């Protein structure tokens, strides 16, 4: 009898260990951020430390301090669900989450608490000029984004008159985007312009900790440059903050 109990206990231990390993492994259309062994799934693949999302509905979950996510040029009909996803590469010269798809709307749905922290001179969530992102979420769903040096929280990297932010439309969720130093919370990195920002619901807080704007171009954006941006509000709430005297809470002009 004791032998049977031991065998049963050992079998249960193996089952729990197997379940734990499976929970940490990517499969199908789900990316587990800590997974360094699975190289492809439905709509995505991994190369080095980067998960590339290329098509369809993909869920991103888990925690990592080494891996990043990129939606590359050529991606088709991408809808990403962020389900309690945390990417912190702030001690590396890398971008946590980057979109390189021009002219096509990428959709993100928030589930739970999600965080992106980039390092180097990279945006927390890179959204370049001519790219569009739509974000959905419920009242308890969050995305907290922090940039690297002189980049935007959401938008452009730290660039000299080049890294303008793209178009962002928010339909729900609670979004906080913080720029370290002279990028904008949402919009351009240092010397970069911003695109279109639109909110229909949810809550958005955009903060520049330097001379950038809360929402708008980054600090030292060129006089007469392109990418001054535009803003439309149909619902929800927006808080925009620039913590230094040279920035503005909201600036969509081309002269910063």
N, C-alpha and C positions, 0 to 999 in steps of 0.2 A: 504493500500500500504506500509506504514511504517513497519507494522507488517511482511509483506512478505519479505521486505528487511532485517529486523533483523533476520528472520528465515534463509534466504539465507546466510547471513554473518556468522551466528552460524554454519550452515552446512559446510561452507567452512573452518571454523576454526577447526572443528572436523576432516575433511578430511586431513588437513595439519598436525594436531597432530598425526593422525593415520599413515600417510606416514612417519613422522619423526621417530615414534616408529619402524615401519617396517624396515626403513633404518638402525637402530641400532641393529637389531636382526639377528642372524644367521639363515640360512635356506638352505635346499638342500645341495649342495656341497660348500657353502660359509660360512666361519667363519668370524664373525665380532668380533674383538678382545675385544671390550668393553662389549660384551654380557655376562652377568653372570646368565642368566636364561635358555637359550636353552642348553640342555645337549647332543644332538646328531644330526647328519645329515648324508648325503650320504658320506661315507668313513671316518667319524670322530666321536669322542665323547668327552665329557668334564667331568673331574672328579676333584673336588676341583677347583684350579685355573689353571689347565693344559688342553689345547686342545690336544688330541691325534689324529694324522692323521694316518690312518691305510691302506688306499687303494685308488687307482684311482686318478682322477683329483680334486684337492681341491684348492679353492681360499681363501687367507687370506688377510683381509683388516681391516682398522680402527686403533685405537690407544688404548694402554693400559699401565698402570703402575703397574698392579697387575697380569695379566695373562701371561702364557708362552705357547710355542708350542713344542711338542715332537713328533718325528717320532719313534715309539718304535720298538724293535726287533720283527720280524714277520710281519712287514708292507709289502704290496705287491704292486708293480707297482705304486709307489707314484710319482705324478707330482704336485708340488705346484706352484701356481701363487701368487706371492707377489704383491698386488695391493695397493700401498701407505700404506703399513703396518708399524706401529711403535710400538715396544715393548721396554719399558724402565723400567727395574727392577734393576737399578743400586743401589738403596737404599735398596735392599733386597738381601738375600743370595740365589740367584736363577739364572738359565741360561735362557736367552731370548728364544733361539731356539736350540734344541738339536736333533741330529740324532743318533740312536742306532741300525742301521740296518747294520750288517756286510756283506760284499761281494756282496751287491746289489747296483746298481747305483740309487740314488735319484736325481730327476731333479727339479730345481727351475727356473722359468721364472720371470724376473723382469718387473714390470710395474710401472712407476712413481718413486717417491722417497721412499725408504724403510730404516728403521733404527732398529738395534738391539743393546741394551746396557744391559750387564749382571752385576750382583753384586757378592759379595763374592769372591770366587776364581774360578769362572766359565768362560769358553770361551764365547766370544760374540755369536758365532755360533759353538756349540760343534760338532766336526767331528772326532771321534776317529779312532785309527788304524783299518785297514781292512774295513772301511766304505768309500764309494765313493759318491761324489756330483758333478753334472754337473750344471752349471749356464748359462742361456741364457738371453739376453736382448738387447734392442736397444740403440742407441746413447744417448737418453735422459733418460734412465732408470738407477736407482742407488740403490746400497745397501751399507750402511755405518754401520760397525760393530765395537763395542768397548767391550773389555773384562773387567772382574773383575780383582782383584789383582793377578799378576803373571801367569795369564792364557793367552792363545793365542787369537788373534782376531778371527781367524777361525782355528780350530784345537783342541788341547788338553787343559784340565783344568790344574790348578796348581797341579802337582803331583810329587812325588819323584820317578824318574826313571820309570814312568809307563805311564803317559798320553801322548802318542805319537799321533800326528795328522794323519788324514787319507788322502785319495786321493781327489784332487780338480782339476776339468777340467772346464775352463772358455771359453765359445764360444761367449759371448757378454755381454754388459752392462758395467757399471762403478762401480767398487768395491773398497771400502776403508776399510781395516781391521787394527785396532789399538790395540796393546797389552799394557795394563797398567803394569808398572814395568817390570818384567823379563821374560815374555813370548815372543813368536815371533808373528809378525803380522799375518803370515800364517805359521802353522806348530805346533811345540810343545809348551806346557806350560812349566813352570819352571822345569828344569831337564828332560823334555820330548823330544823325537825325532820327526821327521816329516815324512810324507809320500810323495807321488808323487804329483807334481804340474805341470799343463799343461795349456797353453793358446793358443787358436786359433783365438781369436778376442776380442774386447773390451779393457777396460783399468783397470789395477789392481794396487792399491797402498797399500803396506804392511809396517806397521810402528811398531817398538818396542820402547817404551818410556823408556826402561831400558837397561839391559845388554843382552837381547835376540837379535835374529837376525830379520831382516826384513822378510825374508823367510828362514825357516830352523828350527833347534832345538831351544828349549828355553835355557836360561842361565844355566850353570853348567851341561849340558848334559854329561853323563858318557863317559869317554874315552873307546873306543872299544865297545860302546853300539850299539844296533840295531836301525834302524829308522833314518839313516842319510838322507834318502830321495833322490829324483831325480827331475829334472826340464827339461821340453821340451817346446820350444816356436816355434809356427808355424805362428803366427800373433798377432796383438794387441800390447799393450804396457804394460810394467811392471816397476814400481818404487818401490824399496825396500830400507827402511831406518832403521838404528839402531842409536838411539840418544845418546848412551853412548859408551865409547871407547872400551869396552870389547865385544861388539857385532859387527856383520858384516851385510852388506846389504843383502847378499845372502850367506848362508853357508849350504851346503848339505853333509858335511863330518860327520863322527861319532865321531869326536874329537872337542868339542866346549869349 
